[in-house]
């Protein structure tokens, strides 16, 4: 059993992840900003932790992270604008990395963005900023002393989980249900040997466990 701290637990991927980790027997601490989210996270099997990634200091967040085995960062502005993207996907990720190092939490998993996102469309200023911030966040985490894993899912959908994925270092672009992204993250918690790697992720034809087993080491 691992003790996992999720940043972004109340989000669309995060709530699936919270349930799946709890169902797998892990102890989950779920950071949330809105008071009304606490009951939902508790019902999903987590211990709710009130806090705002935009307001917490490094030391305050480190105190919350202390004693955990892993941090999963799946928070994001969700298209709410450039300022929030910079604050959450950018500065928020950097804060979490620094706090994890201060708290001596070795493992850090990040939900990032597939580099082909938006291809074939005319990108808006906000989307260009989003992709730039996501790339900078990947670079910041990869330069840290943590045992990091970056997951870059394709276009996220709300389709039911299939439990079948395509995962690799470089794969064709595609869609993936949020629930299957969560299943992949949950499975990675049980695979601590998979670290210092970037995993591109779409729906596919291989069960999650088998797909992760096939990743290079």
N, C-alpha and C positions, 0 to 999 in steps of 0.2 A: 504494500500500500504506500502510495506517495502522497505527500502533502503539497497540493498545487494551489497557487494563487493566480486567479484569472483577472486580468484588467480588461474590461469590456464585457463582463459576464452577462450583463443584461441585454446585450446586442443580439442580432439575429443569428450569428454564429455562436456567440457566447452562451446563450441559453441552452442550445443543443449540446454544447460542449460540457456545460455544467451538469446536465442530466446524465450524459454518457459517462463522465468521469465518476460521478457519484454511484451510478449503477455498477461500475466496474470495481467499486470498493475503495476508491481513493477519497481522501479528505480534501474538500474543496473550500477555499476561501474566495468569496466573490465580491469584488469591488463594485460598488454601485453609487450613483450620484443622487438619484431621486428616492425619497423615503418610501414611495409606493412600490418600488421595485424589490424591496426587502422580502416581502411575503412570497413573491413569485420565485425568487432565488432560494428561499428556504424550502419551499415546496419541491423545488428541483433537486434538493439534497445538499445544498451548500450552506455554509455559514456566511451570512451577509456581512459585508464590511463597508460601512459608509465612508465615502471619500470621493473627491473630485480630482482627477489627474491634472486638471488645469490649476488647481489651488494648492495641492500638497507640495511641501518642500521635499528635497531629496531625503533629508533625515527622517521626516515624518513618514514617508513612504517606506523607507528602509526599516523603520520600526515595525510596520505592518507586515513586511516581507520576512522578517527574521524568523527562522525556524522552518521555513518551507523548503521543499526539495526542488521546486521548479516554478517558474513564472511563465504564463502564457499571455501574450499581449495581442488581443483581438479587438482593441478599441479603434474607433475611427469616426471621423466627422460625418461620414455618410452623405457627402454631397451638400453639406450645409453651408458651404462657402469657404473662400480662401483663408480667412482669418482662423476659423475653427479647424480647418485642415492643418494649418501650420501649428496650431496650439496642441492638437491631440495627436495626429499622425506623426508630426515632426517633433516638437518640443516634448510632448508627452512620452513618446518612445524613448527619447534621450534621457529624460528624467527617470524612467523605469529601469533602463540599463544601468545608470549610475547608482540608483537605489539598490538594485540587485547585487551589484559589486560590493557596495557598502555593507549590505546585509549578509554577504558571503553565501548567496544562493547561486549555485553553479550553473544550473540549466535555465535556458531562456529560449522560448519558442515564440516566433513572431509570424503573424498573418500579414503578408505583404500583398503585392499586386503583380499579376502576370505582365511581362514587358510588352506583349502584343495587345493589351487591352485598348479598345477603341480604334484598332486598325480598320481602315476603310471608311472612317467617319471624319468629319471636320472637327478637330478638337477645340473645345472652348478654352478660354483662359483659365477657368477653374480646374478643368481636367488636366491641362498641361501642368498646372501647379501641383495637383494631386500626385501625378506620376513623378514629378521631380522630388517632392517631399518623400514619397515612398522609397525612391531610390536612395536618397540621402539617409533615410532611416536604416535601410539595409546596410549601407556602408558603415554607419555609426555602430550598429550591433556587431558587424563582422570584425570591426577593429577592437572590440572589447576583449577582456580576458575571460569571458563567460563561455560555457559549452553551449553555443547557440545553434539553432536550427531555424531557417527561414522557409516558410511555406508560401508559395505564390499560386493561389488558385485562379482559374479562369473566371469567366463571367458567372457570378453567383445567381442561383435560382432558388425559388421556394418549393421546388418539386420535392416529393417524398424521397427519403434516402433510398438508394439502390444498393449501397454496400459494395459497389463496383467502381473502381477508379483506374486512372492512368497516372502514374507518378514517375518522375525521372528528372534528371539534371537539365534536359532540354527536350521538350515534347511539343507536338502541334497544339495550337490554341483551341479552346473549346469551353463548354459550360460545365458547371458542377453544382449539385444541390448543396446548400449551406450545411445541411445535416451530414453530408458525406465529408465536407471539410472538417467538421467537428469530429467525426469518427476517425479521420486520419490523425488529427491532433491528439485525440485520446489514445490512439494506438501508439503514437510516438512517445508518449509518457512511459509506456512499458518497454521502449526500445532506447535506452540511454546511450547505446553504442552509435546511434545515428545522430551525429552532431558535426558542427563545422561544415555544414552543407546547405545548399539551396535546393529545394524540391519544388518543381513545377507540377501542378495538379489539375486534372480535369476528370470528368466522368470517363469511364472506360469499361473494360470487361474482366478485370482482375479483382478478386476480393482484397480488401484493404491490407490485411496481414500479409498476403502473398506479394502484393505490390511493394510494400515496404521491405520485405525480405529480399526482393530482387534489386534493391538499390545498391550501388557500389559502396564499399567501405574503405 
